[in-house]
Amino acid sequence: MKRLIAPFLAVLALAGPALAVLPSEQLSNPKLEARARKIGAELRCLVCQNETIDESEAPLAGDLRVLLRQRLLAGDSDQQAIAYIVARYGHFVLLKPPFEADTLILWLGPFLVLVLGGLGVAAMTRTRATPDMQPPPSLTPEEEAALARRLEADRVS
Amino acid sequence: MRRLIFLAPLLLLAVVVAGFALGLRRDPSLLPSTLIGKPLPRFSLPPVDPKAPGLATADMIGGGPRLLNVFGSWCVSCRYEHPVLMALKSQGVAIDGLDWRDTRADATRFLAAEGNPYERIGDDEAGHAVIDLGVAAAPETFVVDRQGRVRYKQVGPITPEVWTATIAPLMARLKSE
């Protein structure tokens, strides 16, 4: 059993998303193709909205892959090529949204929830802790006397 | 006062439910166009029918508000929308067409059978003009004003409801602009 685990993990590590990039779309220049793959993995297919354009079989995704490669061949930097597509389809095409005014809640929301939760936990622990923190009231003379009697009785027996 | 803190989770739930109630009603496939208020991107496309005119950006400037309808004979929603476009044509609305990823034979057959509501049709077989327009799926319709600027984009078919509620008032406003 143990001997099987390592090969299993190795095969699992090889598994990646199935890409739809067709051989006919790929650039002969491996450097440019690698850049196109990197950008393509960050762009959302507008048809199947949770796939990247590299993963999607939609014809529009294919057109966008070809267009992206044309931009790179024309000498665009990665930033320029991405800006070209964002100019047409808006920030929605970016799978990683930029940090801007209308995405603030997206980026800062989790931290806000964390802070609110932390405040809640702090408030709760404080209210629970207060009674315990007060020193216990000292014994009355009658209690002291009773205690002394008990202890005396224990010692005798 | 202390007791009220037990209402906090309930209140939070109410907020979350309200958020979902509003959020889930919105169609996530409706994307705002980046072109609103901007000039129509430049394109110059050959015709579908060799005897008819093709469509270039310049053809859409100066003629008053016009519609630019992205369609394809393969597109089911476009067939659903088609009778509405035919009715608009008979009302005198100027419509140009952009035939997306289609073959000329299929497009010609489609228009011969269903009628042709377009004044001009550009054949965008490669899909470049459509990408410049930021189109994600057919049909999409742009309202273009006299200066050739995009003023509105309808994602999905124009229904009679959409026409009377949104596009017709806008067209009337643009006409008097």
Boltz contact constraints between the chains, C-beta under 6 A:
constraints:
  - contact:
      token1: [A, 46]
      token2: [B, 136]
      max_distance: 6.0
  - contact:
      token1: [A, 63]
      token2: [B, 127]
      max_distance: 6.0
  - contact:
      token1: [A, 88]
      token2: [B, 134]
      max_distance: 6.0
  - contact:
      token1: [A, 89]
      token2: [B, 134]
      max_distance: 6.0
  - contact:
      token1: [A, 90]
      token2: [B, 34]
      max_distance: 6.0
  - contact:
      token1: [A, 92]
      token2: [B, 31]
      max_distance: 6.0
